[in-house]
Amino acid sequence: MLTVASADLPILVAGGGIGGLAAALALVRRGFQVKVMEQSPQIGEIGAGIQLGPNAFHTFDALGVGERARGRAVYTDYMVMHDAIDETRVGLIPTGEAFRQRFGNPYAVIHRADVHLSLLEGAQASGRVEFLTSTRIERVEQDAQGVTALDQHGRAHRGIALIGADGVKSAVRAQYVGDPARVTGHVVYRAVVDKADFPEELRWNAASIWVGPNCHLVNYPLRGGEQYNVVVTFHSREAEEWGVREGSKEEVQSYFRDICPKARQLIDLPKSWKRWATADREPIAQWTFGRATLLGDAAHPTTQYLAQGACMALEDAVTLGEALRVHGNALEPAFELYQRSRVARTARIVLSSREMGRIYHAKGVDRLVRNDLWRGRKPERFYDAMEWLYGWNVDNCLADH
């Protein structure tokens, strides 16, 4: 069995996003050298804001970047859902002291780039992570001693194992699984707006969602409240193909004619939009293929309705590190334990996210049922319902341990 002592080679990580950097940090903490290969010209992160549950903060602490990430996050007072048609408040979940006591960590919102930077700084500080940019892994070959990853330039990269953290359009997954994406037909527009341009009546210290027929809008503060994240989602009239491009204000506005004036302000704000046509994949039971294993969106791409995509990648990385720890860095049993510990939880995220999207976008009588669902519910009952999600931590992350 191969362990650190016999390994002169690094573990290869395909992908330098949040999942790839978190994996690198987890592996460094187990004593491995790591080579991260990123297809973009620089190690960085696109996108806008993301939400961080207590589970994410448990991962930051386990990866040694807790203070960095905490210093860049905005801590919300509550999560709130309003009906986008008539402004009815559907539900409010306080995320203050009682929430922190229950789950051991806060709820926060943060710019994706600030999560990425916190992980990158930790990886660079370790002195054990090599970064290659403009490098896309296209094929993986394995033998008894290790793996060879071949990039788009025909170069070969040698390692003792490979972590496929190469995102929603993973080439590693395509090689070993080859399954099709499930294009949702839902389009997401994301933008960041400066505080000065953001309506005063919506400057809540909250993760706020406005739910409407076949659509919803999200807003929350970023970077100390100096900016606000705006996200709108709608069911497209067109046949969509999975991908990202520049968006148009006219298209967004055409989908939100019937919503209330207060929520409608959100779509009039951004000067530019990025447009994502979204997809996920059916959950799979096998992520590990010999010396290669999948992580993050490569393993379990999900829709955004639970706001858990980045959080799951972070959890994956920490769980992989813990699996290596309990197996003394023996790769084969550690990869098997990692997979067994993650498959059901991440599948639940994918499937629950689809269902949450259906609830958000309810119309007709379904909308009325949705608006009654949480009426009068006490915070403790919300917390009970969230226990499966936010109760994750390093001590309970492994199956059978």
N, C-alpha and C positions, 0 to 999 in steps of 0.2 A: 504493500500500500504506500502511496506517495504522500509524504508530509512535507512540512517546511524544510526540515533538515536536509532532505535529499533533493530539494528543488532549487536549481540555479536559475530556472526560467520564471518569468512572471505569470500571473493569471491575466489573460486578455479580457478586456471589457469592450464590447462593441457598443458604442454610444456614449456620448459625454453630456447627456441631459441630467435631470435630477436623479433618475434611477441609476444611471451609470456612475455618477459621482458618489452617490450613497453606497453603491456596491463597492466601489474602490476604497472608500473609507472603512467599510466593514471588513474588507479583506486585509487592509493594512493593519488594522487592529488585531488581526489574527497572525500577523507576522509575514504576510506575503508581500512580494513586490508586485506591482500592478502596472499594466500598460493599457491606457484608455485611448480608443481610436474613435474619433468624431468626424462625421462626414462634412460638417460645415467648415468654412475657412477659419473660424475661431471658436473657442470654447465659450459658449454664451447661451442665452435663453431668450426665445421670443415669447410673446403672449402678454398677458396683463396680470390682473390679480388672481389669487387663489385663496381658498379658505383652508384653514388648518384646524383640525380637531385636536383634542388632547392626545390622541394616538400619535399624531405627527410630532408633538413636543417630546413624547417618550422616545421617539426615534432620534431626534436631534441630540438628546442627552446621551443616548447609547452610542452615537457616532462621534461624540466629543465636540459638537458644534452648537450645543444648547444656548450658550450665552450669545453667540454671534446671531443666531436666528431670532432669539427673543428680542434683541436690541433693534431688529428691523421690522418687527411685526406691529400691527395695530390691534389692541385688545378690545373686543366689542362688548357692549353691555347686554346685548340680547340678539336673537335671531327673530325676524318677524316676517309673516306672510300676509299680504293683502290681496283681495280680489281686484284685478286690474280694471274691471268694468265699473264697479260701484264703490270702490275703496273700502269695502267691508274688511275688517281685520279678521283673518281666518285663524291665526294662531300666533302666540308670542312665547318664546322660550328664553328666560333670563340666563345669561352666561357669566354671571358675576361670581361671588364668593361661594355660594352653595353649589354651583356647577363645578367650580375648581375643586372644592372639597370632595365631591362625588367621584370625579374622574382623575384627580391628582395632577391636572394640568389645565391650562386655559383653552378657550376658543379664540382664534385670532384670524385676521386677514392680512395678506402680505402680497407684495409683487412677486411673481414667479422668479424674476431675475434676482431678487434678494434671497430667496431660498437657494437658488443655484450658486450665488456668490458665497453664501455661508459654507456650503459644501465644498466649493472650489478652494476657498481659503484653507479649510481643514485639510484637504488633500495635498495642496501645495506645501503646507507647513510640515506634513509628515515626511517629506523628502523621499518617499517610496513610490510615488506615482509618476509615471512618464506619460506625457500627452502627445498624441499625434493628431493633427487637424487635416482637413481635406482628405480624409481616409475613410472610405466606406467598405466595410467587409461584405463581400459578395458570396464567398463560399468557405466552408469549414471542412477540413480533413482531419481525421483522427487516427492515431496509432497507439500502440501499447505505452509509449513514453509521454505522449502529450497531444497537442493539437497544432495545426497549421491553419491560420486564417489568411485567406487570399483577398486582397483589396482590388479596387477598380483599376489600379495602375499595374496589376499583375505582381505586386510585391507580396512576399510571404512573411507572415509574422508568427513566430513560434512561441508557444506557451504551454504550461502544464494543464490548463483548462481554459474554457471560454464562457463568459457570461454574456448572453445576448440581451443587452439593454438598449436595442436599437429601435425602440419606439413602435408606433402603431403600424408602420409599414415595414416591420422587421424582416430583413433578409435572412437572418438566422432562423426565424420561425418559418419563413417561406420554404427554406431548405428541408427542415425536419418535419413540418406539419403540413404546409401547403394548403391551408384552408382559406376560403374566401372571406372577405370582409362583408359585414352586414350593414349596408348603407341605410341610414335611418330616414333620409328625406328631411331631417331637421337641420336647419342652418343656424349657426351661432355667429353673431357679430360681437366683437369685443373692442373696447376703447378705454383710454384713460383720460380723464378730464381734470384740469386744474381747479383747485378749490374756488378761485375767483370767478370761474365760469359756471360753478355748480349751484343750483337753486338752494337758497338758505333753508327753505322749508323741508328739504330732503337731506340735510346734513346731519343725519342720525349716526350715532356711534353704534352701528348695527349692521349685520348681514341681512339685507332686505330683499325680499322677492315679491314681485307683483305677478300673480298668476291669471292667465286669461285663456279664452278658447283658442286652442292650437298655438299658443304663444306664452312666453313669460319674459319678464325683465328683472335684472338683478342690479343692485347698487350697494356699494360699501366704501369706506374710506381706506386710503393707502398712505404710506410714508408720512406718518404722523398727522394725517388729516389734511395734508397739503395737496393731495390728489384724490380723485374718486374713480373707482372702477365701475364701468357700465357694461353690462352684458345683456343682449337681447337674443331670444331664440324664437324661431317660428317654423311652421311646417311649410316647406317650399312648394310652390305651384309647379316647379320645373322638375325634370328628372335630374337628380343630383349625382355628381361623382365626387368621391372622397377627396378632399384637398383644401388648400388655403389660398385665398387671393385677396386683392383689395376689394373692399365693398363700396356700395353706393348709398348715399343718404336717401335717394329716391326709392330704392328697393325696400329699405327698412321701413320707411314711412308708409309704403303701400300695404304693409301687413298689419299695421297698428291703428287703423282708422277708428275703431270702436272703443278704444280704451279711454279711461278717465283722464282729464287734463293734467292732474298731478303726476301720474305715471308717464304720460305722453311727453312731458318735458324731457325725460331721459333720452329719448331718441332724437331730439332736436339739438342736443348738446355737442356731440363729438364733431371735430373738424375732419377726422379721418377714421375709418373703420377697417379692421381686418375681418375677413369673412371665412368662416370654417364650415364646410359641409361635413357633417359628423358621421361616424360609423363606430360600430364595435364588432366583436366576433363572438361566436358561440363559445362558452367556456369549454376548456379541454382538461382532461385528467392527467396528461403527461406533458411535462415541461422539460424534463431532463433526458438527454440523449447521450449516454456515455459521459464524456468529459465536457459536454456543453449543456448549459441550462439557461432557461429564459427568466427574465426579470422585468417588472414594471409593465408598461403598455405592450411590450413584445409578448408577454405571457397572458395578459388579461385586459386588452383594450376595452374601455367602458365609456358610456355616455357620461355627461357631466352632471346629471341630476342629483347625485348624492355628494358632489364636490369632494370626491375621494380618490381621483386618479393619481395625483402626486403622492397623497398619503399612503396609498397601497404600494407604490414603488419604494417609498421609504421603509415601510414595514417589511417588504420583501428583503431588502438589503440587510436589515437588522436580523431578521430570522435566518438568513443565510449565514451570517456571522455566528449566530448562536448555535446553529446546526454544526458548523465547523468546530466550534469550541467543545461541544459535548462529544464529538467524535475525534478529538485530538488532531484536527486538520486533515483527517483521512477523507479525501474528496468523494469517493463513491457513496459511502453511507451518509455523508453529510448532505450531498445533493439529493439523495432519496428522502431524507428527513425534511429537508427544506421544502421539497415538492409536496410531501404529504401534509405538511403544516399549513400550506398556503392555498391549495387548490379549492377546497370548499369555501373558505372565507372570501377569496377573491371572486369566485363564481357567484356567491351571494351578493356581492357588490354589483356585479354586472347585471344580474337579474333584477335586483331591487332598484337599481338606477333606472332601468327600463320602466318599471312599474311606477316609480316616482314621477317620471316624465309624463306618464299617462294621467296621473292625479293632477299634476300642475296644469296640464293642458285640457282639462275636462271642460265640456260644454253641455248646454241643455240641462237636463235633470242631474246628470253626473256632476255638473258644477255645483248644484245646490247641495248634493250629498257631500261633496268635498268641503264646502264651506261650513257644513255642520259637524264634520268629523272630529274636530278638536275643541269644539265649543266648551268653555268652562273647565278645560283640562288643567290640573295643577302642575306646576313645574316638575314635581317629583315623578309624576306619571310620564311626562316627556322624557325625563332622565332614565326611567326604567326602560322605556322603549328604545333608548339609544345605547343601552348598556352593551349590547352585542358589538356595536361599532366602536364606541369610545372607551370601552373597558379593556381594550387591547393594551398590553404592555410587554416589556422584555421578559418578565417572569412567567407570563402565560402564553408566549408566542409559539412554543414548540408543541407539536402533537406528542402525546404519550409522555410528557415530561412535567 
